[in-house]
Amino acid sequence: MEIYEIQLTLTSFFNSQGVRRGNLIDVIRNSKGEVFIPGSQVKGIIRCEAERIVKSLLLNDNQITFLFGKQDKEDEEFLEPKLRFADLVCINKEIRTITKTGLHISRSSLSHSKKSLFEMILIPPGTKFKGRILCKQSLTNNEKKLLMGAIQSAAHYGFGSNRSRGLGGCSIEVKNVEVG
């Protein structure tokens, strides 16, 4: 089994679209109270970028299915993915979050409504998260290239919500830590 350790460093403010408490959108925390980015979110963004790469190069999309699995549809058989994505847990000892106030605007009426004011808690640039990608089966060279390309493309795309407003920028380092 191969294990890749990934370290994500925020280059802009980040909103994890966590717990909603009235008009406050808090960050996501695990049972230990640690701030984290869900592995499912990481997998989804990396899969999306891998699909983009495959389509732009006019490659066979079977690699996507082998790496990330097949969605469970009634008429199709489930396919276990080669990759498993663990949550990315914040490794900073202390995080100084900021609170940003926003206003929901209705696209149809182009105005706000009652109770449209909200606040988001943002995680600052420089915050680091660490997690792992577990490869349950050996990856071919092409699959490794696709995975690494998709990870780097995902870093340019960003993570979290409000990416179109400049949030969620990051850089990602990948280390192959174990082969067994």
N, C-alpha and C positions, 0 to 999 in steps of 0.2 A: 504494500500500500504506500502511495506517495502522499506526503502532506506538504502543503504550501502554506507558509505563514504570510499573512498580508498585514501591512500596517498602512492605515489610511490617515493622512494628516490634512486637516481642514485648511484651505487657503482663503475661505470666505466664511461668513456666518452660516450656521446650519440650523435648520428646524426639522426635527424628527417627526413632527405632526403627531405628537404623543397624546397623552391623556387630556381630555377636554374637561375642565372644571369651570362650569358656567361660561364666562367669556374669556377664560384663560386657557391657552393651549400649552401644556407643560411638555417637557421632554420625556422620552420613554426610559423607564428604569426597570432592571430585572429584580428578582426577589431579594438580592443582596443590596439593592438601592443603587447599583452602578448604572450609569448612563450607557446605553448601547444602541447599535444599529442592528435591526433584526437580520439574521442570515437570509431569510426569505426575500427581503428587500434587496440585499446585495446580489443574490442569485438572479432575481428578476431583471435588475439593471444590466448585469453582465450577460445574461442570456439575450436580452434585447439587443445589446451591442454585437454579440456574436452572430445573431440573425442578420443584422445589418451588414456585417462584414461578408457573410456567406452570400447574401443576395447581391451585394455590389460586385462581388467577384464571380458571380454566376456559378457558384459551387453547388454540389449536392448537399441538401440540408439534412442528410442522415446524421452528420456529425453533431448537429444540434440535439437531435433526439438521443444519440448515444451519450453525450456529455450531460445534458440537463434533464433527460427523461421525456416521456410523452405524456401529454395531458390525458387524464382519464376520461374518455368519452364512452358512451354506452356501446357503440359499435366497434371500438378498438380495444386491443389488449394493452394493459398497463406495462410500461417498460421502465425498469429500475435504472435510474441515472448512474453514470460513473462518478459524478461529483456530488459532494455534500458540503454545504456552506454553513459554518458555525456563525453565531452572532459575533459582531465586532464590538468588543467591550472597551470603554474608555480607559486609557492607562495613565492619564494625568491624575496626580494626587488631588488637585483642587481645580475646579472649573468655575470661572467667574462669568456666569451667564448674564445676558442683558434681556430686558423686556422691551419688545417693540409693539406699539399700538397700531392697529389697522382698522379699516372700515370696509365692511362688505358692501359692494356696489352691485345692484341688480343689473344684469346685462340687458334685460328687456326694457326696463324703465329708465335705465341710466341714472339712477339715484339710489340713495340708501334708504333703508327701512328702519323701523323701531328695532332696538336691540342689535344694531348692526356693528357696533363698536366691539372690538376684540383685542386681546393681547397675546403675543407669542413669546415664549422664552427661547432665546437663541443661544447656541453654543458658539464661542468665539473661534476665530482662525487660530491655528497653532495647536488646537486640541488634537490628540492622537488616539486612534482606536486600533486594537489588534484583534485578529481572529485567524481562523484557519479554513482552508479548503481541503477536504479529504477526498482523495482519489481512490475509490474502492477497487478499481482495475487499472492496470498500466495504460497510460495514454500514448497514442502514436505521436510521432513528431509533428504531424499536421494538427492533431488535436491540441498538443501543447502550444503550438504557435497560435492557433485560434483562441485558446483560453487566454494567453498572455496579451494578445492583441485586443481582445474584448475587455480585459481588465484595464488596460491603458486607455482605451476608448471610453470606458465607463468613468474614469477619472476626469476626462474632459467634459463628459456629459453632466456629471455631478450626482449627488445623492440627496435624499430628503425632499421636502416640499419647497415650493416657490423658487425652483431653479431659474425660471424665466425672469425672476426679479433679482437675480444675482446671488442667491443663496446656494449652499451645498457644494461649492467648488472644493476640490481636493487633489492631492497627489497620492499615489499608491506605490508602495514598494512591495515586491514579492520575493520571498526566499523559499527555496526547496529545502525543508528541514529534515525530512526523513524519507527513506526509500526502503521498503521491506518486502 
